[in-house]
């Protein structure tokens, strides 16, 4: 993923990935388009907030991957998300002092910088932007939950509306580039795979979790993702090793 971002640039990678994601959810819910328009009129502020926070959350990912590894981003983003979540403010006030909050975020950032294999300036840039992205992501959970309650839209409906601003923003950046990008069939297939595995499926599950158990509990579960990301390659290596040493 980071390789294709370095090759095509963050703007094109954002446009392709989330353009395909948005197209998927629009296609499966096109019959409910009148409800989307009515809901946008009912809570225009919520829709604008959702799109603005999504721009900050999604576009920054590809800028971050130019500076640090994907695992460093995952470690900082999902580790910081519960601490950054505005819906956890009451929990912080009762159980966790403000200094501990800052210490937690700083500890995660320091660990990521130490473990990062890039230069110090690139590591600081990547970690700092990852924390900003986590704040935007945590705010999105809270805002989208309120928007969904007010408009009574389904999970796929929210995702169909979520990326409009991101597509416009990334598209404007791409069309401002002097050299228009030309994508091969392999690049289209790669972006389709990234959109499906890295966006459509996890974002649908995240939004559904936000709908069922709320932003606070959803944010608390996010640190499990880096552990799973670290565990999956290990499991694949063990399976491959067993396959290689098994008698034919």
C-alpha positions as CSV (number, residue, x, y, z in Angstrom):
1,X,0.0,0.0,0.0
2,X,2.7,2.5,0.9
3,X,4.6,1.6,-2.3
4,X,1.7,2.6,-4.5
5,X,1.3,5.8,-2.5
6,X,4.9,6.7,-3.1
7,X,4.5,5.9,-6.8
8,X,1.2,7.7,-7.5
9,X,1.1,10.3,-4.8
10,X,-1.3,10.8,-1.9
11,X,-3.9,12.7,-3.9
12,X,-4.4,10.1,-6.6
13,X,-4.3,7.2,-4.1
14,X,-7.0,8.9,-2.0
15,X,-9.1,9.6,-5.1
16,X,-8.9,6.1,-6.4
17,X,-9.4,4.3,-3.1
18,X,-12.2,6.3,-1.7
19,X,-13.8,6.9,-5.1
20,X,-14.2,3.2,-5.5
21,X,-15.4,2.9,-1.9
22,X,-18.0,5.6,-2.4
23,X,-19.1,4.1,-5.8
24,X,-19.7,0.8,-4.1
25,X,-22.0,2.1,-1.4
26,X,-23.8,4.5,-3.8
27,X,-24.4,1.6,-6.2
28,X,-25.9,-0.7,-3.6
29,X,-28.1,2.0,-2.1
30,X,-29.0,4.1,-5.2
31,X,-32.8,3.4,-4.7
32,X,-32.6,5.3,-1.4
33,X,-31.0,8.4,-2.9
34,X,-34.2,10.5,-2.2
35,X,-33.7,9.7,1.5
36,X,-30.1,10.9,1.3
37,X,-31.2,14.2,-0.1
38,X,-33.9,14.7,2.5
39,X,-31.5,13.7,5.3
40,X,-28.8,16.2,4.0
41,X,-31.4,18.9,4.2
42,X,-32.4,17.9,7.7
43,X,-28.9,18.0,9.1
44,X,-26.7,19.9,6.7
45,X,-24.2,20.8,9.5
46,X,-23.8,17.1,10.4
47,X,-23.2,16.1,6.8
48,X,-20.5,18.9,6.4
49,X,-18.8,17.8,9.6
50,X,-18.8,14.2,8.5
51,X,-17.2,15.0,5.2
52,X,-14.7,17.5,6.6
53,X,-13.5,15.0,9.3
54,X,-13.3,12.3,6.7
55,X,-11.1,14.4,4.5
56,X,-8.7,15.0,7.4
57,X,-8.8,11.3,8.4
58,X,-8.4,9.7,5.0
59,X,-6.1,12.1,3.0
60,X,-3.7,12.3,5.9
61,X,-3.3,8.5,5.8
62,X,-1.5,8.6,2.5
63,X,0.6,11.6,3.5
64,X,1.6,9.7,6.6
65,X,2.6,6.6,4.6
66,X,5.2,8.8,2.8
67,X,7.0,9.3,6.1
68,X,6.5,6.2,8.2
69,X,5.6,2.5,7.7
70,X,2.1,1.3,7.7
71,X,2.6,-0.5,11.0
72,X,3.8,2.7,12.7
73,X,0.7,4.5,11.5
74,X,-1.6,1.7,12.7
75,X,0.2,1.6,16.1
76,X,-0.2,5.4,16.6
77,X,-3.6,5.9,15.1
78,X,-5.5,3.0,16.8
79,X,-3.5,3.4,20.0
80,X,-4.4,7.1,20.3
81,X,-8.0,6.8,19.1
82,X,-9.5,5.9,22.5
83,X,-7.5,8.7,24.2
84,X,-8.5,11.2,21.6
85,X,-12.1,10.3,21.4
86,X,-14.3,13.3,22.5
87,X,-17.0,10.9,23.5
88,X,-14.7,9.5,26.2
89,X,-14.3,12.9,27.8
90,X,-16.5,12.0,30.8
91,X,-14.5,8.9,31.3
92,X,-11.3,10.9,31.3
93,X,-12.6,13.4,33.8
94,X,-13.7,10.7,36.2
95,X,-10.9,8.1,35.9
96,X,-7.9,9.5,34.0
97,X,-6.3,12.9,34.8
98,X,-5.5,15.3,31.9
99,X,-1.8,14.7,32.5
100,X,-2.2,11.0,32.0
101,X,-4.0,11.6,28.8
102,X,-1.1,13.6,27.4
103,X,1.4,11.1,28.8
104,X,-0.4,8.2,27.1
105,X,-0.4,9.9,23.7
106,X,3.2,11.0,24.2
107,X,4.2,7.4,25.1
108,X,2.6,6.0,22.0
109,X,4.2,8.6,19.9
110,X,7.7,8.1,21.4
111,X,7.4,4.3,21.0
112,X,6.4,4.8,17.4
113,X,9.3,7.2,16.7
114,X,11.8,4.8,18.3
115,X,10.5,1.8,16.3
116,X,10.3,3.7,13.0
117,X,13.1,3.0,10.5
118,X,12.9,6.3,8.8
119,X,14.7,9.6,9.7
120,X,13.8,11.5,12.8
121,X,12.1,14.3,10.9
122,X,10.1,11.9,8.8
123,X,9.2,9.9,12.0
124,X,8.1,13.0,13.8
125,X,6.0,14.2,10.9
126,X,4.4,10.8,10.4
127,X,3.6,10.3,14.1
128,X,2.3,13.8,14.5
129,X,0.0,13.5,11.5
130,X,-1.1,10.1,12.8
131,X,-2.2,11.7,16.1
132,X,-4.1,14.4,14.1
133,X,-5.7,11.7,12.0
134,X,-6.7,9.9,15.2
135,X,-8.4,13.0,16.6
136,X,-10.3,13.4,13.3
137,X,-11.3,9.8,13.4
138,X,-12.5,9.9,17.0
139,X,-14.5,13.0,16.3
140,X,-16.0,11.3,13.2
141,X,-17.3,8.5,15.4
142,X,-19.1,10.9,17.6
143,X,-20.5,13.1,14.9
144,X,-21.6,10.3,12.6
145,X,-23.5,8.6,15.5
146,X,-25.5,11.8,16.1
147,X,-26.1,12.3,12.3
148,X,-27.3,8.7,12.0
149,X,-29.7,9.1,15.0
150,X,-31.1,12.4,13.6
151,X,-31.6,11.2,10.0
152,X,-32.4,7.5,10.7
153,X,-30.1,6.5,7.8
154,X,-28.6,3.0,7.6
155,X,-24.9,2.1,7.8
156,X,-24.4,1.9,4.0
157,X,-26.2,5.2,3.5
158,X,-23.8,7.0,5.8
159,X,-20.9,5.5,3.9
160,X,-22.4,6.6,0.6
161,X,-22.5,10.2,1.8
162,X,-19.2,10.2,3.8
163,X,-16.7,10.4,1.0
164,X,-18.2,13.1,-1.3
165,X,-15.9,15.8,0.1
166,X,-12.9,13.6,0.0
167,X,-13.4,12.8,-3.7
168,X,-13.9,16.5,-4.5
169,X,-10.8,17.5,-2.6
170,X,-8.5,14.8,-3.9
171,X,-9.9,15.2,-7.4
172,X,-9.1,18.9,-7.4
173,X,-5.5,18.2,-6.3
174,X,-5.1,15.5,-9.0
175,X,-6.4,17.8,-11.8
176,X,-4.0,20.6,-10.6
177,X,-1.0,18.4,-11.3
178,X,0.9,19.3,-14.5
179,X,1.2,15.7,-15.6
180,X,-2.1,13.8,-15.8
181,X,-1.7,10.3,-14.3
182,X,-2.3,7.3,-16.6
183,X,-3.2,4.1,-14.7
184,X,-2.5,0.6,-16.0
185,X,-5.0,-2.3,-15.7
186,X,-2.8,-3.6,-12.9
187,X,-3.0,-0.3,-11.0
188,X,-6.8,-0.3,-11.3
189,X,-7.0,-3.9,-10.0
190,X,-4.6,-3.0,-7.1
191,X,-6.7,0.0,-6.1
192,X,-9.8,-2.1,-6.3
193,X,-8.3,-4.7,-4.0
194,X,-7.1,-1.9,-1.5
195,X,-10.6,-0.3,-1.6
196,X,-12.3,-3.6,-0.9
197,X,-10.0,-5.1,1.8
198,X,-8.8,-1.8,3.3
199,X,-11.8,0.4,3.0
200,X,-15.2,-1.1,2.1
201,X,-15.2,-4.1,4.6
202,X,-13.5,-2.5,7.6
203,X,-15.3,0.8,7.3
204,X,-18.7,-0.9,7.0
205,X,-17.9,-3.0,10.1
206,X,-16.6,0.1,12.0
207,X,-19.7,2.1,11.1
208,X,-22.0,-0.8,12.1
209,X,-20.1,-1.1,15.4
210,X,-20.5,2.6,16.0
211,X,-24.2,2.2,15.4
212,X,-24.7,-0.8,17.7
213,X,-22.4,-0.1,20.7
214,X,-21.6,3.6,20.3
215,X,-18.5,5.7,19.8
216,X,-17.0,5.2,23.2
217,X,-16.9,1.4,23.1
218,X,-15.9,1.3,19.5
219,X,-13.0,3.6,20.2
220,X,-11.9,1.3,23.1
221,X,-11.7,-1.7,20.8
222,X,-9.5,0.0,18.2
223,X,-6.1,-0.8,19.9
224,X,-6.9,-4.5,19.1
225,X,-6.2,-3.8,15.4
226,X,-2.4,-3.3,15.7
227,X,-2.2,-6.6,17.7
228,X,-4.2,-8.4,15.0
229,X,-2.0,-6.8,12.3
230,X,1.1,-8.1,14.0
231,X,-0.4,-11.6,14.7
232,X,-1.7,-12.3,11.2
233,X,1.8,-12.2,9.5
234,X,3.1,-14.5,12.2
235,X,0.3,-16.9,11.7
236,X,1.0,-17.0,7.9
237,X,4.7,-17.6,8.5
238,X,3.9,-20.6,10.8
239,X,1.4,-22.0,8.4
240,X,4.0,-21.7,5.6
241,X,6.6,-23.3,7.7
242,X,4.4,-26.3,8.6
243,X,3.6,-26.7,4.9
244,X,7.2,-26.7,3.9
245,X,8.4,-29.2,6.6
246,X,5.4,-31.6,6.2
247,X,6.2,-34.9,4.4
248,X,4.9,-35.1,0.9
